[in-house]
Amino acid sequence: MNTEIIKKNREAWNEALKYHQKARNNSLQIGFKDPNFTTFNRNRDDILLKKLNEINLKDKIIAQLPCNNGRELLSLIKLGAKKGIGFDISDVAISEAKELAEISNLNVEFYCENILDIDDSHNNIIDFIYISEGSLQWFSTLNEYFRIISKLLKQNGKIIIFEMHPFAYFFEQINDPNKEITLDDFISYFDKGPYSYKNGLDYIGQTNYEAKECYWYMHKFSDIINAIIYNGLEINCIEEYNIEMADNEITKRMDKFPLGYIMNCKKK
């Protein structure tokens, strides 16, 4: 993966996380003082929680990569897991994750690291991995990403992917919610990119700022499925939804398309 793009993406996320923190106004720090607090409280999280209830996380070691500021991993631990491990490229995200872990007094470790550089010290120790919306687009080669996922998991370890559907990325370069959209505005399903975000990553506060540029990749559904299979993982279930995953007003208009999906996998 291009090291210059990795560097730029780290810088862009470090910049964006400061806007996220400002918009949240310490709501996570306050929330995680409550043992019953969870961030899985959006309407679409009912889909995820139903699938999680089918997996017994009690006394399991779980992981999320990338984990952003750890809020989802900490919420997952409260479902009975004995330990969590999170990895993310952003120094600012991991710093906040460690703060939230201390506040919540949960057993979790956070590492600031490029996911593709995770070493072998965590091999074959993870029972469950959660991959959340907006994760896969940052990796140019999904084979490499799922190679890391596979090596971390124990045999029969499980994965839930709750992600934006590749079709949702058709509209990723359309910035005006009032624009009449034509086919010429769509990103090609077959052109991996990279594509750039030039207007920032503040999906929390929706702040417009002069942002550091960062880069993402389009992946076909077949790219995702083949990378999973190639790395010794089996797919047990896929379900698609017309639920917008990123609170994007433009994409919400396109609910005749599949906009999100959930996938259950297992290491053979």
Secondary structure as the mmCIF struct_conf table of DSSP 4:
data_model
#
loop_
_struct_conf.conf_type_id
_struct_conf.id
_struct_conf.beg_label_comp_id
_struct_conf.beg_label_asym_id
_struct_conf.beg_label_seq_id
_struct_conf.end_label_comp_id
_struct_conf.end_label_asym_id
_struct_conf.end_label_seq_id
HELX_RH_AL_P HELX_RH_AL_P1 THR A 3 ARG A 24
TURN_TY1_P TURN_TY1_P1 ASN A 25 ASN A 26
HELX_RH_AL_P HELX_RH_AL_P2 SER A 27 GLY A 31
TURN_TY1_P TURN_TY1_P2 PHE A 32 LYS A 33
BEND BEND1 ASP A 34 ASP A 34
TURN_TY1_P TURN_TY1_P3 PRO A 35 ASN A 36
BEND BEND2 THR A 39 THR A 39
BEND BEND3 ARG A 42 ARG A 42
TURN_TY1_P TURN_TY1_P4 ASN A 43 ARG A 44
HELX_RH_AL_P HELX_RH_AL_P3 ASP A 45 LEU A 52
TURN_TY1_P TURN_TY1_P5 ASN A 53 GLU A 54
BEND BEND4 ILE A 55 ILE A 55
TURN_TY1_P TURN_TY1_P6 LYS A 58 ASP A 59
STRN STRN1 ILE A 61 GLN A 64
BEND BEND5 LEU A 65 PRO A 66
TURN_TY1_P TURN_TY1_P7 ASN A 68 ASN A 69
BEND BEND6 GLY A 70 GLY A 70
HELX_RH_AL_P HELX_RH_AL_P4 ARG A 71 ILE A 77
TURN_TY1_P TURN_TY1_P8 LYS A 78 GLY A 80
BEND BEND7 LYS A 82 LYS A 82
STRN STRN2 LYS A 83 ASP A 88
BEND BEND8 ILE A 89 ILE A 89
HELX_RH_AL_P HELX_RH_AL_P5 ASP A 91 SER A 104
TURN_TY1_P TURN_TY1_P9 ASN A 105 ASN A 105
STRN STRN3 VAL A 108 CYS A 112
HELX_RH_3T_P HELX_RH_3T_P1 ILE A 115 ASP A 117
HELX_RH_3T_P HELX_RH_3T_P2 ASP A 120 HIS A 122
TURN_TY1_P TURN_TY1_P10 ASN A 123 ASN A 124
STRN STRN4 ILE A 126 ILE A 131
TURN_TY1_P TURN_TY1_P11 GLU A 133 GLY A 134
HELX_RH_3T_P HELX_RH_3T_P3 LEU A 136 TRP A 138
BEND BEND9 SER A 140 SER A 140
HELX_RH_AL_P HELX_RH_AL_P6 LEU A 142 LEU A 152
STRN STRN5 LEU A 153 MET A 164
HELX_RH_3T_P HELX_RH_3T_P4 PRO A 166 PHE A 171
TURN_TY1_P TURN_TY1_P12 GLU A 172 GLN A 173
TURN_TY1_P TURN_TY1_P13 PRO A 177 ASN A 178
BEND BEND10 LYS A 179 LYS A 179
HELX_RH_3T_P HELX_RH_3T_P5 LEU A 183 ASP A 185
BEND BEND11 PHE A 186 PHE A 186
HELX_LH_PP_P HELX_LH_PP_P1 ILE A 187 SER A 188
TURN_TY1_P TURN_TY1_P14 TYR A 189 PHE A 190
STRN STRN6 TYR A 195 TYR A 197
BEND BEND12 ASN A 199 ASN A 199
TURN_TY1_P TURN_TY1_P15 TYR A 203 GLY A 205
HELX_LH_PP_P HELX_LH_PP_P2 ALA A 211 GLU A 213
STRN STRN7 CYS A 214 TRP A 216
HELX_RH_AL_P HELX_RH_AL_P7 PHE A 221 TYR A 230
TURN_TY1_P TURN_TY1_P16 ASN A 231 GLY A 232
STRN STRN8 LEU A 233 TYR A 241
BEND BEND13 MET A 245 ALA A 246
HELX_RH_AL_P HELX_RH_AL_P8 GLU A 249 LYS A 252
TURN_TY1_P TURN_TY1_P17 ARG A 253 LYS A 256
BEND BEND14 PHE A 257 PHE A 257
STRN STRN9 GLY A 260 LYS A 267
#
